[in-house]
């Protein structure tokens, strides 16, 4: 009898913890000030799910005298609504621009709400090709199944109003935002944003702070070169695509760079030696990175994709 009641108590406790976790995951989005006239919303260090509403990436905004500049639109229309509500709590001025650092689902599924609010969407030219691809269509189809009800049949892919083919400067309300094309890297269309007055660098997914990056089909060689260029900027503050704001920008840029270099060195050696992937993965020393969040979820697939990439690069020589 005692075991029965103990089991019931444990199940009740686990159920309560699950309910609490879900409630916390769906707590209202809140922004925090990180620099003068600059606010930031931080996503969870997790995979996208209905429990977290696909709130796994960051967004930020800067208020100028003539309106608001938003960097990235978050991973669902509902999250974009909450971000717009937070902006309205800070300022009555409208959102003039939304700058898309890259067209991955967790950064763009909120775009339609900003478009409806009258914002001009700005992105790198290569994003146009992604939007027209089967990859984008199938990703949205899968998201409608896996992330319902936050992603549904009303969620749409939204193109930019301005597709950038070169670095540019956006000026608004006396503020200057330097948009630098950084791809191909994490994606072909990567761009970063430097707010000149504050020295804040919005790096998108070129930087995953304090967690394992999602490499996917990235051009890791180009990604490393882009990080090298960002390291020369030595920004005062860095807003990554994932993870907390950093006032140690060089160290955090370097961590992502070091991880990518380690992947390429380990998997490149295996590919050159025709060593099977599983053997190469097992013998590689991951100790520097294995304590980081999402190592278990992301590292093996990162390594495998890098192995395939290094095979292709080797055949191209």
C-alpha positions as CSV (number, residue, x, y, z in Angstrom):
1,X,0.0,0.0,0.0
2,X,2.8,2.3,0.9
3,X,4.4,1.7,-2.5
4,X,1.2,2.5,-4.2
5,X,0.8,5.9,-2.5
6,X,4.5,6.6,-3.0
7,X,4.1,5.9,-6.7
8,X,1.0,8.2,-6.9
9,X,2.9,10.9,-5.1
10,X,5.9,10.7,-7.5
11,X,3.6,10.7,-10.5
12,X,1.7,13.7,-9.1
13,X,5.1,15.5,-8.5
14,X,6.2,14.8,-12.1
15,X,2.9,15.9,-13.5
16,X,3.2,19.1,-11.5
17,X,6.7,19.8,-12.7
18,X,5.7,19.2,-16.3
19,X,2.8,21.6,-15.9
20,X,5.1,24.2,-14.3
21,X,7.7,23.7,-17.1
22,X,5.0,24.2,-19.8
23,X,3.7,27.2,-18.0
24,X,7.1,28.8,-17.8
25,X,7.8,27.9,-21.4
26,X,4.6,29.7,-22.4
27,X,5.1,32.7,-20.1
28,X,4.7,36.1,-21.9
29,X,7.7,37.2,-23.8
30,X,9.6,40.1,-22.1
31,X,12.4,42.3,-23.3
32,X,15.3,43.7,-21.4
33,X,17.3,46.8,-22.0
34,X,20.9,46.1,-23.0
35,X,22.2,49.4,-24.3
36,X,20.9,53.0,-24.8
37,X,17.5,52.7,-26.7
38,X,18.2,49.0,-27.3
39,X,16.1,46.0,-26.1
40,X,16.5,42.3,-26.4
41,X,14.4,39.2,-26.2
42,X,16.2,35.9,-25.5
43,X,14.9,32.6,-26.7
44,X,15.4,29.3,-24.9
45,X,18.4,27.0,-25.4
46,X,16.2,24.3,-26.7
47,X,14.8,22.7,-29.8
48,X,11.6,24.2,-31.1
49,X,8.4,22.7,-29.7
50,X,4.8,23.5,-29.0
51,X,5.7,23.9,-25.4
52,X,8.1,26.8,-26.1
53,X,6.1,28.2,-29.1
54,X,9.3,27.9,-31.2
55,X,10.8,30.7,-29.0
56,X,14.4,29.4,-29.4
57,X,16.1,32.4,-31.1
58,X,16.7,36.0,-30.1
59,X,15.3,39.2,-31.4
60,X,16.2,42.8,-30.6
61,X,15.0,46.4,-31.4
62,X,16.4,49.9,-31.4
63,X,14.3,53.0,-30.8
64,X,15.1,56.1,-32.8
65,X,13.5,59.5,-33.0
66,X,11.6,58.4,-36.1
67,X,10.7,54.8,-35.4
68,X,11.9,51.4,-34.5
69,X,14.4,49.1,-36.1
70,X,13.8,45.4,-35.3
71,X,16.4,42.7,-35.8
72,X,14.8,39.3,-36.5
73,X,11.1,38.4,-36.2
74,X,11.1,35.2,-34.0
75,X,9.7,31.8,-34.6
76,X,6.0,32.2,-34.7
77,X,3.3,34.8,-35.4
78,X,2.2,34.7,-31.8
79,X,5.8,35.6,-30.6
80,X,5.9,38.5,-33.1
81,X,2.6,39.8,-31.6
82,X,4.2,39.6,-28.1
83,X,7.3,41.4,-29.3
84,X,5.2,44.1,-31.0
85,X,3.3,44.5,-27.6
86,X,6.7,44.9,-25.8
87,X,7.8,47.5,-28.3
88,X,4.5,49.4,-27.7
89,X,5.2,49.3,-24.0
90,X,8.6,51.1,-24.7
91,X,7.5,53.6,-27.4
92,X,4.5,54.7,-29.3
93,X,6.6,55.0,-32.5
94,X,6.0,52.5,-35.3
95,X,8.3,49.8,-36.5
96,X,9.9,51.1,-39.6
97,X,12.3,48.3,-40.5
98,X,12.7,44.6,-39.7
99,X,16.2,43.3,-40.6
100,X,16.4,39.6,-41.2
101,X,19.8,38.2,-40.3
102,X,18.9,34.9,-42.2
103,X,15.9,33.0,-43.4
104,X,15.8,30.1,-40.8
105,X,12.4,29.2,-39.5
106,X,13.0,30.3,-35.9
107,X,13.9,33.8,-37.0
108,X,11.2,34.5,-39.7
109,X,7.9,32.9,-38.9
110,X,6.9,36.1,-37.2
111,X,7.5,38.3,-40.2
112,X,3.9,38.4,-41.4
113,X,2.9,40.3,-38.3
114,X,5.5,43.0,-38.8
115,X,4.6,43.3,-42.5
116,X,1.0,43.8,-41.5
117,X,2.1,46.5,-39.1
118,X,3.7,48.4,-42.0
119,X,7.4,47.6,-41.5
120,X,9.9,47.4,-44.4
121,X,11.6,44.0,-44.4
122,X,15.3,44.0,-45.3
123,X,17.4,40.8,-46.0
124,X,20.4,39.4,-47.9
125,X,19.7,38.7,-51.6
126,X,20.4,34.9,-51.3
127,X,17.4,34.6,-49.0
128,X,15.2,35.0,-52.2
129,X,16.5,31.7,-53.5
130,X,15.8,29.9,-50.2
131,X,12.2,31.2,-50.2
132,X,11.6,29.8,-53.6
133,X,13.1,26.4,-52.7
134,X,11.4,23.1,-51.8
135,X,13.4,23.2,-48.6
136,X,11.6,26.2,-47.4
137,X,8.2,24.8,-48.4
138,X,8.8,21.5,-46.8
139,X,10.2,23.1,-43.7
140,X,7.0,25.1,-43.3
141,X,4.9,22.1,-43.9
142,X,6.7,20.1,-41.2
143,X,6.5,23.1,-38.8
144,X,2.7,23.2,-39.2
145,X,2.6,19.6,-38.0
146,X,5.3,19.7,-35.4
147,X,4.7,23.2,-33.9
148,X,0.9,23.4,-34.0
149,X,-1.0,25.4,-32.9
150,X,1.7,28.1,-33.1
151,X,2.5,27.4,-36.7
152,X,-0.5,26.6,-38.8
153,X,-2.1,27.0,-42.3
154,X,-2.1,30.8,-41.8
155,X,1.6,31.0,-41.2
156,X,3.3,32.2,-44.4
157,X,6.8,32.7,-45.7
158,X,7.3,36.5,-46.2
159,X,9.9,37.9,-48.7
160,X,11.9,41.0,-48.1
161,X,10.9,44.3,-49.5
162,X,14.6,45.1,-50.0
163,X,17.0,42.4,-51.0
164,X,20.6,43.5,-50.4
165,X,23.3,42.7,-52.9
166,X,26.0,44.7,-51.1
167,X,26.8,46.1,-47.7
168,X,24.6,49.1,-46.9
169,X,23.7,51.7,-44.3
170,X,20.2,52.3,-43.0
171,X,19.7,55.7,-41.4
172,X,16.7,56.5,-39.3
173,X,16.1,59.2,-36.7
174,X,19.7,60.2,-36.7
175,X,20.9,56.7,-36.1
176,X,23.1,54.7,-38.5
177,X,22.9,50.9,-38.9
178,X,25.6,49.2,-40.9
179,X,24.4,46.1,-42.6
180,X,27.2,43.8,-43.7
181,X,26.6,40.7,-45.9
182,X,28.4,37.8,-44.1
183,X,27.5,34.8,-46.2
184,X,27.8,32.2,-47.3
185,X,28.4,31.1,-43.7
186,X,25.7,29.7,-41.4
187,X,23.5,30.4,-44.4
188,X,24.1,31.9,-47.9
189,X,22.2,35.1,-46.9
190,X,23.7,35.8,-43.5
191,X,24.0,39.5,-42.6
192,X,25.1,41.3,-39.4
193,X,24.1,44.7,-38.1
194,X,26.3,47.2,-36.3
195,X,24.6,50.1,-34.6
196,X,27.2,52.8,-34.9
197,X,26.4,55.0,-31.9
198,X,26.3,52.2,-29.3
199,X,28.7,49.8,-30.9
200,X,26.2,46.9,-30.5
201,X,26.7,44.1,-33.1
202,X,23.7,42.0,-33.9
203,X,25.4,38.9,-35.2
204,X,22.5,36.6,-36.0
205,X,23.4,32.9,-36.1
206,X,27.0,33.5,-36.8
207,X,27.3,33.3,-33.1
208,X,25.6,30.8,-30.8
209,X,26.6,32.0,-27.3
210,X,27.1,29.4,-24.6
211,X,25.7,26.5,-26.6
212,X,26.5,24.2,-29.5
213,X,25.8,25.9,-32.8
214,X,23.4,24.4,-35.3
215,X,25.7,23.8,-38.3
216,X,23.3,22.1,-40.7
217,X,24.4,22.5,-44.3
218,X,26.5,25.6,-43.5
219,X,29.6,26.6,-45.4
220,X,31.8,26.3,-42.3
221,X,34.9,27.6,-44.1
222,X,33.0,30.8,-45.1
223,X,31.6,31.0,-41.6
224,X,35.1,30.9,-40.1
225,X,36.2,33.7,-42.4
226,X,33.1,35.8,-41.5
227,X,33.9,35.3,-37.8
228,X,37.5,36.5,-38.5
229,X,36.1,39.7,-40.0
230,X,33.8,40.2,-37.0
231,X,36.7,39.7,-34.6
232,X,38.4,42.7,-36.1
233,X,35.4,44.9,-35.2
234,X,35.8,44.2,-31.5
235,X,32.2,45.3,-30.8
236,X,31.3,46.8,-27.4
237,X,28.4,44.4,-27.0
238,X,27.3,41.4,-29.0
239,X,23.8,40.2,-29.5
240,X,24.0,36.6,-30.8
241,X,21.3,34.7,-32.6
242,X,21.0,32.3,-29.7
243,X,22.1,32.8,-26.1
244,X,22.5,35.8,-23.8
245,X,23.9,39.2,-24.7
246,X,27.7,39.3,-24.5
247,X,30.1,42.0,-23.2
248,X,32.9,39.6,-24.0
249,X,32.4,39.6,-27.7
250,X,35.9,38.5,-28.7
251,X,35.7,35.4,-26.4
252,X,32.2,34.5,-27.7
253,X,33.1,35.0,-31.4
254,X,36.2,32.9,-30.7
255,X,34.3,30.0,-29.1
256,X,32.0,29.5,-32.1
257,X,35.0,29.8,-34.4
258,X,37.0,27.3,-32.4
259,X,34.1,24.8,-32.5
260,X,33.9,25.1,-36.3
261,X,37.6,24.7,-36.7
262,X,37.6,21.6,-34.5
263,X,34.8,20.1,-36.5
264,X,36.6,20.7,-39.8
265,X,40.0,19.4,-38.5
266,X,38.6,16.2,-37.0
267,X,36.2,15.4,-39.8
268,X,38.6,16.6,-42.5
269,X,41.3,14.2,-41.4
270,X,38.8,11.4,-41.3
271,X,37.5,12.2,-44.8
272,X,41.1,12.4,-46.2
273,X,42.0,9.0,-44.7
274,X,38.7,7.4,-45.8
275,X,37.9,6.6,-42.2
276,X,34.3,5.7,-41.5
277,X,32.4,8.5,-39.9
278,X,31.4,6.4,-36.8
279,X,35.0,5.5,-36.1
280,X,36.1,9.1,-36.5
281,X,33.4,10.5,-34.3
282,X,34.2,8.0,-31.6
283,X,37.9,8.8,-31.5
284,X,37.5,12.6,-31.6
285,X,38.1,14.5,-28.4
286,X,34.9,16.5,-27.7
287,X,35.8,17.3,-24.1
288,X,36.0,21.1,-24.6
289,X,32.5,21.3,-26.0
290,X,30.5,18.4,-24.5
291,X,29.3,20.3,-21.4
292,X,27.7,23.0,-23.6
293,X,23.8,23.0,-23.9
294,X,22.5,21.0,-26.9
295,X,25.7,19.1,-27.4
296,X,23.8,15.8,-27.3
297,X,21.1,17.0,-29.7
298,X,23.3,18.7,-32.2
299,X,27.0,17.6,-32.1
300,X,26.7,14.3,-34.0
301,X,24.7,15.7,-36.8
302,X,27.0,18.7,-37.0
303,X,30.0,16.4,-37.2
304,X,28.3,14.2,-39.9
305,X,27.4,17.1,-42.1
306,X,30.9,18.4,-41.7
307,X,32.3,15.0,-42.7
308,X,30.2,15.1,-45.9
309,X,31.2,18.6,-46.6
310,X,34.9,17.8,-46.2
311,X,34.5,14.8,-48.5
312,X,33.0,17.2,-51.1
313,X,35.7,19.7,-50.6
314,X,38.3,17.0,-51.0
315,X,36.8,15.8,-54.3
316,X,36.8,19.4,-55.5
317,X,40.6,19.7,-55.2
